[in-house]
């Protein structure tokens, strides 16, 4: 049997640290002034969330950064500008 090829077992070197609790995950990273982004997942494909619910989720996530107002539409550019303005204040 060939050493490399389809169907050959692959030795996994990262398993030991995760099985023993020594693994490091992205969720373990904690930086100063770190923000967390909410992701709104809908139960049905193609469904559209109510704009009020989306804005409430955005404001809850942005409140720790000092943002108290965000006008619609909440585009990525508008959110970025609000974050930059809050940093200047």
Secondary structure, 3 states (H helix, E strand, C coil): CCCCCCCCCCCCCCHHHHHCCCCCCHHHCCCCCCCCCCCCCCCCCCCCCCHHHHHHHHHHHHHHHCCCCCCCCCCHHHHHHHHHHHHHC
